[in-house]
Amino acid sequence: MGWLAVAVAVAVVIMVVVLSRRRDVVEEPWRDDTDLRGVFGRRSRAAAPPSSTAGSARGSVPFSPDPDYASIPRSEYLSPAAEARRLRVVDGMPNVGLRRERGQLVLALLDEGGAAGRTLIDPESAALQGLGLHVFRPRGLSLHEPAIEAAALHPPAPVVLRREPADPDFPDAIDVCSAEPGEALLGSVDRAHAAVLAPLMDAGEELSAITLSGPRAGRFGTPVAVLAARSSVLDALLLTLR
């Protein structure tokens, strides 16, 4: 009977070990989740239940880009070599205008009638800064989805550039805000463009900004692009819009 007692003792030990492991799993269900967050941090945050502030807006308005918006392939833009030959400033004004194209506004060379023609300018062209035109995509938009959905950013919607020089990590910081009362924060200017725009703003330059692309109120998903320039230049560009 000695062997029977040993077998029973072994079985009891095994049961105790199994039950203790199951209790660990029940009492500490976050262990596996903690490991997953370390590897899939972005996905875990995205899958988490939305906050009460953002959830009310995102929950009622699904990801819904404007149906008339479409990206423009680079092949349709003027080549860098052609830009160097044809882009210029005449009497303080660039020889480009604005036209509607596939649900957005694009910069284009002026035709003989003084309106924006069919020769499109790449919004990422380095030549634009030489014309005093600054096109950028605001950063941090995903952090302000409710404000973006509430704003009317379909072009040419005015937006406000607001300096934030007190930021110790980024003294050139510029916020992009809604032009509606309250100036809700929408995002910020990227570092490369902020390094150019901040000194102009600090020197008292009057700059204005509009969206070249963006969602209509109540929508979310259309890319947001902003054009900033001297107010007089931007006013002249809007007169060419067709």
Phi and psi restraints in degrees (value plus and minus 20) as a CYANA .aco file:
   2 GLY   PHI     -82.7   -42.7
   2 GLY   PSI     -58.3   -18.3
   3 TRP   PHI     -85.5   -45.5
   3 TRP   PSI     -52.2   -12.2
   4 LEU   PHI     -86.1   -46.1
   4 LEU   PSI     -60.4   -20.4
   5 ALA   PHI     -84.6   -44.6
   5 ALA   PSI     -58.8   -18.8
   6 VAL   PHI     -84.9   -44.9
   6 VAL   PSI     -61.7   -21.7
   7 ALA   PHI     -83.4   -43.4
   7 ALA   PSI     -61.6   -21.6
   8 VAL   PHI     -84.2   -44.2
   8 VAL   PSI     -61.2   -21.2
   9 ALA   PHI     -83.2   -43.2
   9 ALA   PSI     -62.3   -22.3
  10 VAL   PHI     -82.8   -42.8
  10 VAL   PSI     -61.9   -21.9
  11 ALA   PHI     -82.8   -42.8
  11 ALA   PSI     -60.4   -20.4
  12 VAL   PHI     -83.4   -43.4
  12 VAL   PSI     -63.1   -23.1
  13 VAL   PHI     -80.7   -40.7
  13 VAL   PSI     -64.0   -24.0
  14 ILE   PHI     -82.0   -42.0
  14 ILE   PSI     -63.3   -23.3
  15 MET   PHI     -83.4   -43.4
  15 MET   PSI     -59.9   -19.9
  16 VAL   PHI     -83.8   -43.8
  16 VAL   PSI     -62.9   -22.9
  17 VAL   PHI     -83.2   -43.2
  17 VAL   PSI     -65.4   -25.4
  18 VAL   PHI     -82.1   -42.1
  18 VAL   PSI     -66.2   -26.2
  19 LEU   PHI     -84.2   -44.2
  19 LEU   PSI     -56.9   -16.9
  20 SER   PHI     -86.3   -46.3
  20 SER   PSI     -58.0   -18.0
  21 ARG   PHI     -86.1   -46.1
  21 ARG   PSI     -61.9   -21.9
  22 ARG   PHI     -83.1   -43.1
  22 ARG   PSI     -57.2   -17.2
  23 ARG   PHI     -85.6   -45.6
  23 ARG   PSI     -58.2   -18.2
  24 ASP   PHI     -80.9   -40.9
  24 ASP   PSI     -61.3   -21.3
  25 VAL   PHI     -86.5   -46.5
  25 VAL   PSI     -61.6   -21.6
  26 VAL   PHI     -88.9   -48.9
  26 VAL   PSI     -63.2   -23.2
  27 GLU   PHI     -97.0   -57.0
  27 GLU   PSI     -45.4    -5.4
  28 GLU   PHI    -149.4  -109.4
  28 GLU   PSI      44.2    84.2
  29 PRO   PHI     -89.8   -49.8
  29 PRO   PSI     -31.1     8.9
  30 TRP   PHI    -100.0   -60.0
  30 TRP   PSI     -27.2    12.8
  31 ARG   PHI     -80.0   -40.0
  31 ARG   PSI     -72.8   -32.8
  32 ASP   PHI     -83.4   -43.4
  32 ASP   PSI     -58.5   -18.5
  33 ASP   PHI     -83.9   -43.9
  33 ASP   PSI     -56.7   -16.7
  34 THR   PHI     -82.7   -42.7
  34 THR   PSI     -62.4   -22.4
  35 ASP   PHI     -82.4   -42.4
  35 ASP   PSI     -62.4   -22.4
  36 LEU   PHI     -85.3   -45.3
  36 LEU   PSI     -59.1   -19.1
  37 ARG   PHI     -82.9   -42.9
  37 ARG   PSI     -53.5   -13.5
  38 GLY   PHI     -86.6   -46.6
  38 GLY   PSI     -47.8    -7.8
  39 VAL   PHI    -117.3   -77.3
  39 VAL   PSI     -60.9   -20.9
  40 PHE   PHI    -136.9   -96.9
  40 PHE   PSI      37.0    77.0
  41 GLY   PHI     -77.8   -37.8
  41 GLY   PSI     -66.9   -26.9
  42 ARG   PHI     -84.5   -44.5
  42 ARG   PSI     -64.0   -24.0
  43 ARG   PHI     -87.4   -47.4
  43 ARG   PSI     -56.4   -16.4
  44 SER   PHI     -84.0   -44.0
  44 SER   PSI     -62.3   -22.3
  45 ARG   PHI     -86.6   -46.6
  45 ARG   PSI     -58.6   -18.6
  46 ALA   PHI     -87.0   -47.0
  46 ALA   PSI     -53.1   -13.1
  47 ALA   PHI    -102.9   -62.9
  47 ALA   PSI     -32.9     7.1
  48 ALA   PHI     -87.8   -47.8
  48 ALA   PSI     133.4   173.4
  49 PRO   PHI     -78.3   -38.3
  49 PRO   PSI     115.6   155.6
  50 PRO   PHI     -85.9   -45.9
  50 PRO   PSI     135.7   175.7
  51 SER   PHI     -89.9   -49.9
  51 SER   PSI     145.2   185.2
  52 SER   PHI     -84.7   -44.7
  52 SER   PSI     -50.6   -10.6
  53 THR   PHI     -94.7   -54.7
  53 THR   PSI     -73.9   -33.9
  54 ALA   PHI     -95.7   -55.7
  54 ALA   PSI     -50.8   -10.8
  55 GLY   PHI     -85.0   -45.0
  55 GLY   PSI     -56.8   -16.8
  56 SER   PHI     -84.0   -44.0
  56 SER   PSI     -58.0   -18.0
  57 ALA   PHI     -99.0   -59.0
  57 ALA   PSI     -69.2   -29.2
  58 ARG   PHI     -89.3   -49.3
  58 ARG   PSI     -50.3   -10.3
  59 GLY   PHI     -90.0   -50.0
  59 GLY   PSI     -51.2   -11.2
  60 SER   PHI    -111.3   -71.3
  60 SER   PSI     -41.5    -1.5
  61 VAL   PHI    -139.8   -99.8
  61 VAL   PSI      86.3   126.3
  62 PRO   PHI     -93.0   -53.0
  62 PRO   PSI     148.0   188.0
  63 PHE   PHI     -80.6   -40.6
  63 PHE   PSI      91.9   131.9
  64 SER   PHI    -166.8  -126.8
  64 SER   PSI      62.3   102.3
  65 PRO   PHI     -79.3   -39.3
  65 PRO   PSI     133.5   173.5
  66 ASP   PHI     -81.7   -41.7
  66 ASP   PSI     110.8   150.8
  67 PRO   PHI     -85.3   -45.3
  67 PRO   PSI     -42.8    -2.8
  68 ASP   PHI    -108.2   -68.2
  68 ASP   PSI     -22.5    17.5
  69 TYR   PHI    -104.5   -64.5
  69 TYR   PSI     116.6   156.6
  70 ALA   PHI    -169.1  -129.1
  70 ALA   PSI     121.6   161.6
  71 SER   PHI     -91.3   -51.3
  71 SER   PSI     137.2   177.2
  72 ILE   PHI    -130.5   -90.5
  72 ILE   PSI     103.4   143.4
  73 PRO   PHI     -87.1   -47.1
  73 PRO   PSI     129.8   169.8
  74 ARG   PHI     -79.8   -39.8
  74 ARG   PSI     -46.9    -6.9
  75 SER   PHI     -82.6   -42.6
  75 SER   PSI     -38.5     1.5
  76 GLU   PHI    -108.9   -68.9
  76 GLU   PSI     -26.0    14.0
  77 TYR   PHI    -112.5   -72.5
  77 TYR   PSI     137.7   177.7
  78 LEU   PHI     -81.8   -41.8
  78 LEU   PSI     119.9   159.9
  79 SER   PHI     -92.1   -52.1
  79 SER   PSI     136.6   176.6
  80 PRO   PHI     -76.4   -36.4
  80 PRO   PSI     -58.1   -18.1
  81 ALA   PHI     -85.1   -45.1
  81 ALA   PSI     -61.3   -21.3
  82 ALA   PHI     -89.1   -49.1
  82 ALA   PSI     -54.5   -14.5
  83 GLU   PHI     -79.2   -39.2
  83 GLU   PSI     -64.2   -24.2
  84 ALA   PHI     -81.7   -41.7
  84 ALA   PSI     -52.2   -12.2
  85 ARG   PHI    -102.2   -62.2
  85 ARG   PSI     -53.6   -13.6
  86 ARG   PHI    -130.0   -90.0
  86 ARG   PSI     -43.8    -3.8
  87 LEU   PHI    -101.0   -61.0
  87 LEU   PSI     114.0   154.0
  88 ARG   PHI    -180.8  -140.8
  88 ARG   PSI     147.8   187.8
  89 VAL   PHI    -128.8   -88.8
  89 VAL   PSI     107.3   147.3
  90 VAL   PHI    -141.1  -101.1
  90 VAL   PSI     100.3   140.3
  91 ASP   PHI      32.7    72.7
  91 ASP   PSI      20.8    60.8
  92 GLY   PHI      61.4   101.4
  92 GLY   PSI     -18.0    22.0
  93 MET   PHI    -142.6  -102.6
  93 MET   PSI     117.0   157.0
  94 PRO   PHI     -89.3   -49.3
  94 PRO   PSI     129.3   169.3
  95 ASN   PHI    -107.2   -67.2
  95 ASN   PSI      25.8    65.8
  96 VAL   PHI    -149.9  -109.9
  96 VAL   PSI     143.0   183.0
  97 GLY   PHI    -160.5  -120.5
  97 GLY   PSI    -191.4  -151.4
  98 LEU   PHI    -135.5   -95.5
  98 LEU   PSI     121.1   161.1
  99 ARG   PHI    -161.4  -121.4
  99 ARG   PSI     135.1   175.1
 100 ARG   PHI    -104.9   -64.9
 100 ARG   PSI     112.8   152.8
 101 GLU   PHI    -170.8  -130.8
 101 GLU   PSI      92.7   132.7
 102 ARG   PHI      33.7    73.7
 102 ARG   PSI      29.5    69.5
 103 GLY   PHI      57.7    97.7
 103 GLY   PSI      -4.4    35.6
 104 GLN   PHI    -167.6  -127.6
 104 GLN   PSI     153.9   193.9
 105 LEU   PHI    -123.0   -83.0
 105 LEU   PSI     119.6   159.6
 106 VAL   PHI    -149.0  -109.0
 106 VAL   PSI     133.9   173.9
 107 LEU   PHI    -105.8   -65.8
 107 LEU   PSI     119.3   159.3
 108 ALA   PHI    -166.2  -126.2
 108 ALA   PSI     132.4   172.4
 109 LEU   PHI     -82.8   -42.8
 109 LEU   PSI     121.9   161.9
 110 LEU   PHI     -91.0   -51.0
 110 LEU   PSI     120.5   160.5
 111 ASP   PHI    -108.1   -68.1
 111 ASP   PSI    -195.3  -155.3
 112 GLU   PHI     -85.4   -45.4
 112 GLU   PSI     -41.2    -1.2
 113 GLY   PHI    -108.3   -68.3
 113 GLY   PSI     -17.4    22.6
 114 GLY   PHI      62.6   102.6
 114 GLY   PSI      -6.4    33.6
 115 ALA   PHI    -131.5   -91.5
 115 ALA   PSI     142.2   182.2
 116 ALA   PHI     -88.6   -48.6
 116 ALA   PSI     104.0   144.0
 117 GLY   PHI    -110.5   -70.5
 117 GLY   PSI    -175.8  -135.8
 118 ARG   PHI    -113.8   -73.8
 118 ARG   PSI     -21.9    18.1
 119 THR   PHI    -107.5   -67.5
 119 THR   PSI      83.7   123.7
 120 LEU   PHI    -107.4   -67.4
 120 LEU   PSI     126.8   166.8
 121 ILE   PHI    -127.1   -87.1
 121 ILE   PSI     111.2   151.2
 122 ASP   PHI     -81.6   -41.6
 122 ASP   PSI     102.3   142.3
 123 PRO   PHI     -84.3   -44.3
 123 PRO   PSI     -36.5     3.5
 124 GLU   PHI    -116.0   -76.0
 124 GLU   PSI     -12.2    27.8
 125 SER   PHI     -86.5   -46.5
 125 SER   PSI     113.9   153.9
 126 ALA   PHI     -88.4   -48.4
 126 ALA   PSI     -39.4     0.6
 127 ALA   PHI     -89.0   -49.0
 127 ALA   PSI     -40.5    -0.5
 128 LEU   PHI     -84.5   -44.5
 128 LEU   PSI     -57.3   -17.3
 129 GLN   PHI     -83.6   -43.6
 129 GLN   PSI     -50.3   -10.3
 130 GLY   PHI     -86.5   -46.5
 130 GLY   PSI     -39.7     0.3
 131 LEU   PHI    -114.4   -74.4
 131 LEU   PSI     -19.6    20.4
 132 GLY   PHI      59.9    99.9
 132 GLY   PSI       0.8    40.8
 133 LEU   PHI    -133.9   -93.9
 133 LEU   PSI     113.0   153.0
 134 HIS   PHI    -149.1  -109.1
 134 HIS   PSI      91.5   131.5
 135 VAL   PHI    -131.1   -91.1
 135 VAL   PSI     109.4   149.4
 136 PHE   PHI    -170.8  -130.8
 136 PHE   PSI     140.6   180.6
 137 ARG   PHI    -123.3   -83.3
 137 ARG   PSI      98.6   138.6
 138 PRO   PHI     -76.6   -36.6
 138 PRO   PSI     124.5   164.5
 139 ARG   PHI    -113.3   -73.3
 139 ARG   PSI     136.1   176.1
 140 GLY   PHI      55.2    95.2
 140 GLY   PSI       1.1    41.1
 141 LEU   PHI     -82.6   -42.6
 141 LEU   PSI     -54.8   -14.8
 142 SER   PHI     -85.5   -45.5
 142 SER   PSI     -38.2     1.8
 143 LEU   PHI    -100.7   -60.7
 143 LEU   PSI     -31.0     9.0
 144 HIS   PHI    -151.2  -111.2
 144 HIS   PSI      19.4    59.4
 145 GLU   PHI     -77.4   -37.4
 145 GLU   PSI     -64.8   -24.8
 146 PRO   PHI     -78.5   -38.5
 146 PRO   PSI     -60.0   -20.0
 147 ALA   PHI     -87.8   -47.8
 147 ALA   PSI     -56.8   -16.8
 148 ILE   PHI     -88.2   -48.2
 148 ILE   PSI     -61.4   -21.4
 149 GLU   PHI     -86.4   -46.4
 149 GLU   PSI     -52.3   -12.3
 150 ALA   PHI     -98.1   -58.1
 150 ALA   PSI     -47.1    -7.1
 151 ALA   PHI    -101.7   -61.7
 151 ALA   PSI     137.9   177.9
 152 ALA   PHI    -122.5   -82.5
 152 ALA   PSI      75.4   115.4
 153 LEU   PHI    -123.9   -83.9
 153 LEU   PSI     -13.1    26.9
 154 HIS   PHI     -82.9   -42.9
 154 HIS   PSI     111.9   151.9
 155 PRO   PHI     -87.6   -47.6
 155 PRO   PSI     129.0   169.0
 156 PRO   PHI    -114.6   -74.6
 156 PRO   PSI      65.6   105.6
 157 ALA   PHI    -101.4   -61.4
 157 ALA   PSI     110.5   150.5
 158 PRO   PHI     -90.7   -50.7
 158 PRO   PSI     122.4   162.4
 159 VAL   PHI    -150.7  -110.7
 159 VAL   PSI     141.3   181.3
 160 VAL   PHI    -128.1   -88.1
 160 VAL   PSI     111.2   151.2
 161 LEU   PHI    -117.3   -77.3
 161 LEU   PSI     102.5   142.5
 162 ARG   PHI    -144.3  -104.3
 162 ARG   PSI     100.9   140.9
 163 ARG   PHI     -89.8   -49.8
 163 ARG   PSI     123.3   163.3
 164 GLU   PHI    -151.3  -111.3
 164 GLU   PSI      46.4    86.4
 165 PRO   PHI     -90.5   -50.5
 165 PRO   PSI     -31.5     8.5
 166 ALA   PHI     -97.0   -57.0
 166 ALA   PSI     -28.1    11.9
 167 ASP   PHI     -87.6   -47.6
 167 ASP   PSI      92.8   132.8
 168 PRO   PHI     -87.1   -47.1
 168 PRO   PSI     -45.4    -5.4
 169 ASP   PHI    -109.1   -69.1
 169 ASP   PSI     -33.5     6.5
 170 PHE   PHI    -173.5  -133.5
 170 PHE   PSI      58.4    98.4
 171 PRO   PHI     -84.4   -44.4
 171 PRO   PSI     -37.2     2.8
 172 ASP   PHI    -110.0   -70.0
 172 ASP   PSI     -10.1    29.9
 173 ALA   PHI     -77.6   -37.6
 173 ALA   PSI     116.1   156.1
 174 ILE   PHI    -154.8  -114.8
 174 ILE   PSI     104.2   144.2
 175 ASP   PHI    -105.9   -65.9
 175 ASP   PSI     128.6   168.6
 176 VAL   PHI    -128.0   -88.0
 176 VAL   PSI     100.5   140.5
 177 CYS   PHI    -145.5  -105.5
 177 CYS   PSI     136.8   176.8
 178 SER   PHI     -85.7   -45.7
 178 SER   PSI     125.9   165.9
 179 ALA   PHI    -103.2   -63.2
 179 ALA   PSI     -22.8    17.2
 180 GLU   PHI     -96.9   -56.9
 180 GLU   PSI     141.4   181.4
 181 PRO   PHI     -70.6   -30.6
 181 PRO   PSI     113.9   153.9
 182 GLY   PHI      78.6   118.6
 182 GLY   PSI     -41.3    -1.3
 183 GLU   PHI      25.3    65.3
 183 GLU   PSI      42.9    82.9
 184 ALA   PHI     -81.1   -41.1
 184 ALA   PSI     119.0   159.0
 185 LEU   PHI     -92.4   -52.4
 185 LEU   PSI     109.7   149.7
 186 LEU   PHI    -129.5   -89.5
 186 LEU   PSI     -52.1   -12.1
 187 GLY   PHI     154.4   194.4
 187 GLY   PSI    -177.2  -137.2
 188 SER   PHI    -164.7  -124.7
 188 SER   PSI     140.7   180.7
 189 VAL   PHI     -98.4   -58.4
 189 VAL   PSI     118.5   158.5
 190 ASP   PHI     -85.0   -45.0
 190 ASP   PSI     141.2   181.2
 191 ARG   PHI     -81.4   -41.4
 191 ARG   PSI     -60.5   -20.5
 192 ALA   PHI     -82.8   -42.8
 192 ALA   PSI     -66.5   -26.5
 193 HIS   PHI     -94.2   -54.2
 193 HIS   PSI     -54.6   -14.6
 194 ALA   PHI     -83.2   -43.2
 194 ALA   PSI     -54.5   -14.5
 195 ALA   PHI     -83.7   -43.7
 195 ALA   PSI     -44.6    -4.6
 196 VAL   PHI    -110.8   -70.8
 196 VAL   PSI     -62.7   -22.7
 197 LEU   PHI     -96.8   -56.8
 197 LEU   PSI     -56.3   -16.3
 198 ALA   PHI     -78.6   -38.6
 198 ALA   PSI     -67.4   -27.4
 199 PRO   PHI     -81.1   -41.1
 199 PRO   PSI     -54.6   -14.6
 200 LEU   PHI     -85.2   -45.2
 200 LEU   PSI     -64.6   -24.6
 201 MET   PHI     -86.6   -46.6
 201 MET   PSI     -59.9   -19.9
 202 ASP   PHI     -86.4   -46.4
 202 ASP   PSI     -47.0    -7.0
 203 ALA   PHI    -103.9   -63.9
 203 ALA   PSI     -19.7    20.3
 204 GLY   PHI      73.2   113.2
 204 GLY   PSI     -11.6    28.4
 205 GLU   PHI     -84.9   -44.9
 205 GLU   PSI     111.3   151.3
 206 GLU   PHI    -105.2   -65.2
 206 GLU   PSI      86.1   126.1
 207 LEU   PHI    -128.3   -88.3
 207 LEU   PSI     126.1   166.1
 208 SER   PHI    -146.3  -106.3
 208 SER   PSI     142.2   182.2
 209 ALA   PHI    -166.8  -126.8
 209 ALA   PSI     125.7   165.7
 210 ILE   PHI    -156.5  -116.5
 210 ILE   PSI     142.5   182.5
 211 THR   PHI    -103.9   -63.9
 211 THR   PSI     120.0   160.0
 212 LEU   PHI    -114.3   -74.3
 212 LEU   PSI     -45.1    -5.1
 213 SER   PHI    -171.8  -131.8
 213 SER   PSI     134.6   174.6
 214 GLY   PHI     146.0   186.0
 214 GLY   PSI     141.9   181.9
 215 PRO   PHI     -99.0   -59.0
 215 PRO   PSI     133.5   173.5
 216 ARG   PHI     -91.4   -51.4
 216 ARG   PSI     142.6   182.6
 217 ALA   PHI     -77.6   -37.6
 217 ALA   PSI     116.7   156.7
 218 GLY   PHI      67.5   107.5
 218 GLY   PSI     -20.1    19.9
 219 ARG   PHI    -138.1   -98.1
 219 ARG   PSI     142.0   182.0
 220 PHE   PHI    -168.9  -128.9
 220 PHE   PSI     114.1   154.1
 221 GLY   PHI     117.4   157.4
 221 GLY   PSI     -47.9    -7.9
 222 THR   PHI     -92.8   -52.8
 222 THR   PSI     110.1   150.1
 223 PRO   PHI     -77.3   -37.3
 223 PRO   PSI     124.4   164.4
 224 VAL   PHI    -125.0   -85.0
 224 VAL   PSI     103.9   143.9
 225 ALA   PHI    -147.6  -107.6
 225 ALA   PSI     122.7   162.7
 226 VAL   PHI    -144.7  -104.7
 226 VAL   PSI     119.8   159.8
 227 LEU   PHI    -132.0   -92.0
 227 LEU   PSI     104.0   144.0
 228 ALA   PHI    -137.7   -97.7
 228 ALA   PSI     121.6   161.6
 229 ALA   PHI    -183.2  -143.2
 229 ALA   PSI     151.2   191.2
 230 ARG   PHI     -76.4   -36.4
 230 ARG   PSI     123.9   163.9
 231 SER   PHI     -76.6   -36.6
 231 SER   PSI     -60.1   -20.1
 232 SER   PHI     -86.2   -46.2
 232 SER   PSI     -57.4   -17.4
 233 VAL   PHI     -88.2   -48.2
 233 VAL   PSI     -64.2   -24.2
 234 LEU   PHI     -85.1   -45.1
 234 LEU   PSI     -58.3   -18.3
 235 ASP   PHI     -80.7   -40.7
 235 ASP   PSI     -60.5   -20.5
 236 ALA   PHI     -87.5   -47.5
 236 ALA   PSI     -58.3   -18.3
 237 LEU   PHI     -83.0   -43.0
 237 LEU   PSI     -61.2   -21.2
 238 LEU   PHI     -85.2   -45.2
 238 LEU   PSI     -47.2    -7.2
 239 LEU   PHI     -89.0   -49.0
 239 LEU   PSI     -40.5    -0.5
 240 THR   PHI    -109.4   -69.4
 240 THR   PSI     -25.1    14.9
 241 LEU   PHI     -81.7   -41.7
 241 LEU   PSI     112.4   152.4
